[in-house]
Amino acid sequence: MTAQAPPTPRSSGQAPAGAGRAAGGWSGGWSGRARAAAARPWLLLAPALLVLAVLLLWPLVRVFLFSLQDYGLREITTGEPNWIGLRNYTEILTAPELWTVVLPNTVGFAVLSVAGTVVFGTAVAVLLASLGPFWRTVTSSAIMAAWAMPAVTGTYVWVWIFDADRGVFNDTLMNLGLLDDPTNWFTGRWTFYAIVLLNVIHHGFPFVAVTVLAGLLGVPKEMLEAAEMDGAGAFRRFFSIVVPQLRQVFAVVIILSTIWDFKVFAQVYLMPGGAGSNRSVLNLGVWSYVESFGQNRYGFGSAIAVLLTLLLLAITAVYVRTVLAEEER
């Protein structure tokens, strides 16, 4: 018999048999748990996301599909699509009415209404901040009534105020001798939008006032008192101390007001002449509605709605980036 060599001792760096399989099992288990933990929030959000997709995303898809068709009463009754590609968008972008009437009305009104709403709302917020707790509560409750009022109701109030026959504004001017005969203020493009501007500012300033007031109450009083002792006046203290402290608040109210005022509809449509009879006062929202339901050109009106949606999405993207940038500071 030949002698057998003794078994070679296992080196200290060599893992025992089955250790690799065990380690792989543990890593696989932890990886599975991590994936399950990451997926759990989405599973909880899935029902709400599904509802939003049905209520919001699918109608947007349908509007886009309509915008690619010559969709009218014949297509509604027969159910047969009439695809024309991007012809509706070409017609919109080459229409003189878009560049001379609709777009200037939409953009110009949005700029003026945002500026007026933010300035007036900020002035009201400064007034509220100077009041005591009791009167601040009473005044805040009173101005919130304007915000709670539906846009339709508020619009009809302003129509009554400037009515040519029974309006308070005409009667006051005639009693003061400033006007000889009643004037229809809704026929002119500039006077029409001046009334709409008053309506939108009246309806939107409470949101700005309450939001800015919350920021004003958080400004350190020590900084304002120190600036006053150094001789800084009220305007210098406001623009040098308060405005920088409320930069994020102003960014939020300005962008939100811009989104709301770009898509204003009821305040224009319900005014005399705003439903399409006075073509010089059309904006993007009303133009889309008039072309769709007034002219039965649903494809053309859908294309206008898509362009308005893209414009609002661009403004929303600016809003989100601004908020995120402010949070990173």
Helices and strands as residue ranges (DSSP letters): H 19-52, I 53-57, H 58-67, H 73-78, H 87-93, H 96-97, I 98-102, H 103-130, H 133-148, H 151-161, H 168-175, H 189-216, H 221-229, H 234-237, I 238-242, H 243-245, H 247-262, H 266-269, G 279-281, H 284-289, I 290-294, H 298-328
